[in-house]
């Protein structure tokens, strides 16, 4: 089992420090990351928390999944592995253009 948790439905006012403090109630937090919009820098309302151990991660899911924070009900679960990056430099389908008919 992994120690990395997905935390969804975060209040937009949440910071990585406040997330670390909240999840610190269940043990040692290794890292936190709130996902933000590239252009505006505003939170997208979800993030990730990595706990130091599997048992701490399970405790955090049990404690915080469904808990209301600032009027929003948190969604906490194990994070799914990242999908591999798409390769845009690979071969492309579609056949070539038409040649001149002269």
Secondary structure, DSSP 8 states (H G I E B T S, - for coil): ---EEEEES--TT--HHHHHHHHGGGS-EEEEEEEE-TTT--EEEEEEEEESSHHHHHHHHHHHTT-EETTEE-EEEE---------TTS---S--------
